[in-house]
Amino acid sequence: MAGGVTEPYSGVMSEPAYEMTLEELADSPQLWGEALRSVARGRVVRLIRGDHEHVADLVPDGALEELEETVEILADSDAVRALIEAREAAARGDVVRGADAVRALLDERRD
């Protein structure tokens, strides 16, 4: 991994996970800094043992919370049903955009 200036996590993990072994980290503690810079740029670092057993992942700040929120939504059958219905409505073109369109739709429903 190349060192350098790190950029804050953008909310998108665009690069594939980078693997580091625990043995590499133990032999070269400076690799922790490289791993953390990589994570700060939005990359996941997979920690593995020498026998290639996956031990843990270092993920960008905010990524774990996003995953937890996703799992929470997917575990809510009403929310999933609403998402499916919204996707189907969008596919049919049954959507409105903009404040004026929303106001007009609300006015229609009040009448």
Buried (B, 14 or more C-beta within 10 A) or exposed (E): BEEEEEEEBEEEBEEEBBEBBBEBBEEEEEBEEBBEBBBBBBBBBBBBEEEEEEEEBBBBEEBEEEEEEEEEEEEEEEEEEEEEEEEEEEEEEEEEEEEEEEEEEEEEEEE
